[in-house]
Amino acid sequence: MSEPMSRDTRSTVLLAALPPLLFGLAVSLLVLSYAPLSQLVWNGATPLPAFQRQPTWPVLGLALLLGLALAAGALWGLLRRLPRWSHTWTTTALVGVSFLLMILGDDREYVVSPAADVAIALGLFLLLVALAAVAARRSWSEAALLGMGFCAAFALAVNFTSTAGPMLRVDVALWSAPAGLAFALLFVAFQRGSRPVPWLALLGTAVLALSLIGQYTLLVRAALGPPYDLNFLRVLLAITLLGLVSPPALSWLLGWRTQPQAS
């Protein structure tokens, strides 16, 4: 059994678990701002006329507020020299920025300019690599927590794209909120559970993320029909798994491996 949590430890654990919950809620609220529940089709595609040309501003505002909270938390973590809890905030914020750029670039050739878009993407990737290197240098458990943060955020972002044509599965995208809660509980288990609970939490994060990716791929396949190129699925799965396992693997290679245990 792990030792009872002190107030500081409990708050730190919960703080590290918040990002997937906030991100999942933000995604679901973003969906609802354009597709009200009254117009929603469950277990099927929501017709295009149900989507509002103008969003429901209070709902959209709340989604944006959650996004700003994630960005503020990540910035605060950077200013505090990346304490343990900040790893999930920084990775979720980076995925969120990429997610926002994807939305802004929808139906456009580029967001700013071809060269600027490449520079932004490269900068985000290098920042992610740098964050992973810092966590990996410190300990295996911090690196694993960072990988879990990226894996969860990426899967939630992919789940949102179920609303795109020709799928139009608003009902599926709304599962981002409960999925975010599930990720948050797995993050708590990873930090506070006694062995083998942290390992099971790591595995559970992978299973849940891959399930969301797999569900999205099945929706695309059903909407587009055969022949369907599986390379897209392979790319999504590779990003998900590499994002999860690369940081702790790097920590192990650097010789700073520590067994996952209670903080």
PLY file of the C-alpha trace (Angstrom):
ply
format ascii 1.0
element vertex 263
property float x
property float y
property float z
element edge 262
property int vertex1
property int vertex2
end_header
0.00 0.00 0.00
1.20 3.52 -0.69
1.63 5.93 2.18
-1.21 8.35 2.96
-0.98 11.47 0.84
-0.03 14.73 2.44
-2.02 17.78 1.43
0.77 18.96 -0.90
1.19 15.56 -2.49
-2.55 15.15 -3.00
-2.86 18.55 -4.64
0.15 17.85 -6.87
-1.26 14.51 -8.01
-4.67 16.01 -8.78
-3.05 18.96 -10.55
-1.14 16.60 -12.85
-4.35 14.70 -13.62
-6.45 17.76 -14.57
-5.28 18.45 -18.17
-7.00 15.53 -19.95
-10.24 16.29 -18.13
-10.08 19.99 -19.04
-9.12 19.21 -22.63
-11.87 16.61 -23.01
-14.45 19.05 -21.64
-13.19 21.80 -23.94
-13.49 19.54 -26.98
-17.02 18.46 -26.08
-18.09 22.05 -25.43
-16.58 23.14 -28.74
-18.70 20.52 -30.49
-21.85 21.57 -28.65
-21.29 25.22 -29.53
-21.93 24.36 -33.18
-24.20 21.31 -32.88
-26.81 21.69 -30.10
-28.01 18.59 -28.29
-31.53 19.17 -29.60
-30.25 18.63 -33.16
-27.90 15.77 -32.35
-28.28 12.32 -33.93
-27.14 9.45 -31.73
-25.57 6.35 -33.26
-25.43 8.01 -36.66
-24.29 11.02 -38.66
-25.71 14.38 -37.68
-26.97 16.09 -40.87
-25.15 19.22 -41.99
-28.23 21.49 -41.56
-28.07 20.75 -37.83
-24.73 22.54 -37.59
-25.09 26.23 -36.76
-23.36 28.84 -38.91
-22.81 30.94 -35.78
-21.72 29.24 -32.56
-23.55 29.42 -29.26
-21.22 31.99 -27.78
-21.56 31.16 -24.05
-20.72 27.49 -24.76
-17.86 28.42 -27.08
-16.62 30.95 -24.55
-16.46 28.29 -21.85
-14.52 25.99 -24.18
-12.05 28.78 -24.92
-11.76 29.56 -21.20
-10.75 25.95 -20.52
-8.21 26.20 -23.32
-6.77 29.36 -21.83
-6.58 27.65 -18.44
-4.52 24.86 -20.00
-2.19 27.38 -21.64
-1.82 29.32 -18.39
-1.05 26.16 -16.45
1.59 25.14 -18.98
3.18 28.60 -18.88
3.21 28.57 -15.09
4.90 25.18 -15.17
7.58 26.50 -17.51
8.19 29.49 -15.25
8.49 27.09 -12.29
11.15 25.09 -14.19
8.88 22.19 -15.02
7.85 20.58 -11.72
6.47 17.06 -11.95
2.82 18.13 -12.28
3.60 20.42 -15.23
4.48 17.64 -17.69
0.87 16.84 -18.49
0.02 20.53 -18.79
2.80 21.34 -21.25
2.13 18.36 -23.51
-1.62 18.94 -23.51
-1.08 22.62 -24.29
1.21 21.76 -27.22
-1.34 19.33 -28.63
-4.03 21.96 -28.04
-2.08 24.57 -30.02
-1.60 22.09 -32.86
-5.30 21.27 -32.65
-6.20 24.97 -32.88
-3.94 25.47 -35.88
-5.59 22.47 -37.56
-9.02 24.06 -37.07
-7.82 27.44 -38.35
-6.28 25.77 -41.38
-9.40 23.82 -42.28
-10.33 24.37 -45.94
-7.24 26.55 -46.38
-3.92 25.79 -48.04
-2.00 27.18 -45.08
-2.55 29.11 -41.84
0.06 31.86 -42.21
2.29 30.93 -45.14
3.90 27.67 -46.31
7.26 28.55 -44.77
5.72 29.89 -41.55
3.50 26.83 -41.13
6.54 24.54 -41.46
8.48 26.68 -38.98
5.62 26.59 -36.46
5.21 22.82 -36.77
8.95 22.27 -36.42
9.10 24.59 -33.43
6.27 22.75 -31.64
7.94 19.40 -32.33
11.33 20.55 -31.06
9.72 22.00 -27.93
8.01 18.67 -27.29
11.34 16.86 -27.73
13.02 19.27 -25.32
10.31 18.74 -22.69
10.62 14.98 -23.08
14.40 15.20 -22.67
14.05 17.20 -19.44
11.57 14.73 -17.96
13.63 11.73 -19.12
16.75 13.18 -17.50
14.99 13.47 -14.16
13.30 10.09 -13.76
11.48 7.30 -15.54
8.20 8.11 -13.79
8.28 11.78 -14.82
9.05 10.79 -18.41
6.20 8.26 -18.38
3.79 10.87 -17.03
4.77 13.24 -19.83
4.20 10.49 -22.39
0.79 9.74 -20.91
-0.12 13.42 -21.14
0.75 13.58 -24.82
-0.93 10.27 -25.63
-4.20 11.26 -23.96
-4.32 14.73 -25.53
-3.54 13.43 -29.01
-6.24 10.76 -28.81
-8.82 13.31 -27.62
-7.90 15.67 -30.47
-8.28 12.87 -33.02
-11.63 11.94 -31.50
-12.88 15.48 -32.17
-12.23 15.08 -35.89
-15.05 12.52 -36.00
-17.25 15.58 -36.55
-15.62 16.27 -39.92
-17.22 15.23 -43.19
-18.16 12.75 -44.32
-18.40 11.14 -40.85
-20.29 13.95 -39.05
-20.33 11.86 -35.86
-21.00 14.52 -33.27
-22.15 11.85 -30.82
-18.72 10.20 -30.94
-16.88 13.50 -30.45
-18.92 14.17 -27.30
-17.29 11.13 -25.71
-14.19 13.30 -25.33
-15.40 14.54 -21.94
-15.89 11.11 -20.28
-12.73 9.85 -22.00
-10.86 12.80 -20.52
-12.18 11.88 -17.08
-11.02 8.28 -17.58
-7.55 9.49 -18.56
-7.44 11.71 -15.47
-8.27 8.76 -13.19
-5.53 6.71 -14.87
-3.08 9.55 -14.22
-3.99 9.53 -10.54
-3.57 5.76 -10.37
-0.16 6.00 -12.03
1.07 8.51 -9.47
-0.45 7.10 -6.31
-0.89 3.37 -6.81
1.45 0.73 -5.44
2.97 -1.75 -7.86
1.70 -3.05 -10.25
-0.98 -0.32 -10.41
1.25 2.29 -12.15
2.11 -0.19 -14.87
-1.55 -1.05 -15.32
-2.39 2.65 -15.50
0.22 3.10 -18.21
-1.24 0.17 -20.11
-4.77 1.48 -19.57
-3.78 4.84 -21.04
-2.43 3.09 -24.13
-5.54 0.93 -24.52
-7.96 3.85 -24.13
-6.01 6.07 -26.54
-5.69 3.33 -29.15
-9.40 2.56 -28.78
-10.27 6.17 -29.61
-7.90 6.13 -32.59
-9.27 2.80 -33.78
-12.86 3.99 -33.46
-12.06 7.08 -35.52
-10.43 4.95 -38.20
-13.45 2.66 -38.41
-15.71 5.69 -38.84
-13.53 7.02 -41.66
-13.49 3.62 -43.32
-17.27 3.26 -43.06
-17.84 6.75 -44.45
-15.39 6.52 -47.34
-15.86 2.85 -48.18
-13.33 0.57 -49.88
-10.62 0.80 -50.99
-9.32 2.33 -47.79
-5.66 3.24 -47.28
-4.48 1.86 -43.95
-1.35 4.03 -43.98
-3.31 6.82 -42.31
-4.23 4.48 -39.46
-0.63 3.37 -39.12
0.54 6.97 -38.85
-1.99 7.80 -36.12
-1.16 4.65 -34.16
2.56 5.29 -34.51
2.26 8.86 -33.21
0.14 7.68 -30.28
2.49 4.87 -29.25
5.73 6.76 -29.89
4.44 9.70 -27.89
3.65 7.39 -24.99
6.73 5.16 -24.87
9.51 7.38 -26.24
10.02 9.58 -23.13
10.29 6.69 -20.63
12.39 4.71 -23.13
14.75 7.67 -23.42
14.96 7.86 -19.64
15.85 4.18 -19.52
18.52 4.64 -22.18
20.00 7.55 -20.27
20.37 5.32 -17.24
18.00 7.32 -15.06
15.33 4.69 -14.80
13.30 4.56 -11.60
10.51 2.10 -10.94
7.04 3.75 -10.97
6.04 4.30 -7.39
4.06 6.64 -5.17
5.28 10.23 -5.17
0 1
1 2
2 3
3 4
4 5
5 6
6 7
7 8
8 9
9 10
10 11
11 12
12 13
13 14
14 15
15 16
16 17
17 18
18 19
19 20
20 21
21 22
22 23
23 24
24 25
25 26
26 27
27 28
28 29
29 30
30 31
31 32
32 33
33 34
34 35
35 36
36 37
37 38
38 39
39 40
40 41
41 42
42 43
43 44
44 45
45 46
46 47
47 48
48 49
49 50
50 51
51 52
52 53
53 54
54 55
55 56
56 57
57 58
58 59
59 60
60 61
61 62
62 63
63 64
64 65
65 66
66 67
67 68
68 69
69 70
70 71
71 72
72 73
73 74
74 75
75 76
76 77
77 78
78 79
79 80
80 81
81 82
82 83
83 84
84 85
85 86
86 87
87 88
88 89
89 90
90 91
91 92
92 93
93 94
94 95
95 96
96 97
97 98
98 99
99 100
100 101
101 102
102 103
103 104
104 105
105 106
106 107
107 108
108 109
109 110
110 111
111 112
112 113
113 114
114 115
115 116
116 117
117 118
118 119
119 120
120 121
121 122
122 123
123 124
124 125
125 126
126 127
127 128
128 129
129 130
130 131
131 132
132 133
133 134
134 135
135 136
136 137
137 138
138 139
139 140
140 141
141 142
142 143
143 144
144 145
145 146
146 147
147 148
148 149
149 150
150 151
151 152
152 153
153 154
154 155
155 156
156 157
157 158
158 159
159 160
160 161
161 162
162 163
163 164
164 165
165 166
166 167
167 168
168 169
169 170
170 171
171 172
172 173
173 174
174 175
175 176
176 177
177 178
178 179
179 180
180 181
181 182
182 183
183 184
184 185
185 186
186 187
187 188
188 189
189 190
190 191
191 192
192 193
193 194
194 195
195 196
196 197
197 198
198 199
199 200
200 201
201 202
202 203
203 204
204 205
205 206
206 207
207 208
208 209
209 210
210 211
211 212
212 213
213 214
214 215
215 216
216 217
217 218
218 219
219 220
220 221
221 222
222 223
223 224
224 225
225 226
226 227
227 228
228 229
229 230
230 231
231 232
232 233
233 234
234 235
235 236
236 237
237 238
238 239
239 240
240 241
241 242
242 243
243 244
244 245
245 246
246 247
247 248
248 249
249 250
250 251
251 252
252 253
253 254
254 255
255 256
256 257
257 258
258 259
259 260
260 261
261 262
